[in-house]
Amino acid sequence: MLSQVTDRAAAPPDAQPAPEAGRGPLIARLAISGAVGVLLLAAVYLIAMRGEALLVDLAKLGALCF
């Protein structure tokens, strides 16, 4: 039968503390959120500055595909 140690005094003397979890996923989440944010800002910038040209290019691409 397994038992869970909840009291630090009851832990064996050679037991190692658990490594801190949560820092790695937080950094990864921030990096991914930042990358998605930059891509979204770049897309909004392109639409704002070159919107009509993008629509013309997409229309030509659509004519080639269909």
C-alpha positions as CSV (number, residue, x, y, z in Angstrom):
1,M,0.0,0.0,0.0
2,L,1.3,3.4,-0.9
3,S,1.3,6.3,1.5
4,Q,1.8,10.0,0.9
5,V,4.3,12.0,2.9
6,T,2.7,15.3,3.9
7,D,4.9,16.3,6.8
8,R,8.5,17.4,6.1
9,A,9.7,15.9,9.3
10,A,8.3,12.5,8.3
11,A,10.3,12.5,5.0
12,P,13.4,10.4,4.8
13,P,16.6,12.4,5.5
14,D,18.1,11.7,2.1
15,A,14.9,12.8,0.2
16,Q,15.5,15.6,-2.4
17,P,13.1,18.5,-2.7
18,A,11.0,18.5,-5.8
19,P,12.2,20.7,-8.6
20,E,10.3,23.9,-9.1
21,A,7.8,23.4,-11.9
22,G,5.9,26.1,-13.8
23,R,8.8,28.3,-14.9
24,G,9.4,26.5,-18.2
25,P,5.8,26.4,-19.3
26,L,5.4,30.1,-18.4
27,I,8.4,31.1,-20.5
28,A,7.1,29.0,-23.4
29,R,3.6,30.4,-23.1
30,L,5.0,34.0,-23.1
31,A,7.2,33.3,-26.1
32,I,4.4,31.8,-28.1
33,S,2.0,34.6,-27.2
34,G,4.6,37.1,-28.2
35,A,5.2,35.5,-31.5
36,V,1.5,35.3,-32.3
37,G,1.1,38.9,-31.3
38,V,3.9,40.0,-33.6
39,L,2.4,38.1,-36.5
40,L,-1.0,39.6,-35.8
41,L,0.4,43.1,-35.7
42,A,2.3,42.5,-39.0
43,A,-0.9,41.3,-40.6
44,V,-2.8,44.3,-39.5
45,Y,0.0,46.6,-40.7
46,L,0.0,44.9,-44.1
47,I,-3.8,45.2,-44.4
48,A,-3.8,48.8,-43.4
49,M,-0.9,49.8,-45.7
50,R,-1.4,47.5,-48.7
51,G,-4.9,46.3,-48.3
52,E,-6.1,47.0,-51.9
53,A,-2.9,45.5,-53.4
54,L,-3.4,42.4,-51.3
55,L,-6.9,42.0,-52.4
56,V,-5.9,42.2,-56.1
57,D,-3.1,39.6,-55.5
58,L,-5.5,37.3,-53.8
59,A,-8.0,37.7,-56.7
60,K,-5.3,36.8,-59.2
61,L,-4.3,33.8,-57.1
62,G,-7.9,32.7,-56.8
63,A,-8.3,32.9,-60.6
64,L,-5.2,30.7,-61.0
65,C,-6.4,28.1,-58.5
66,F,-10.1,27.9,-59.6
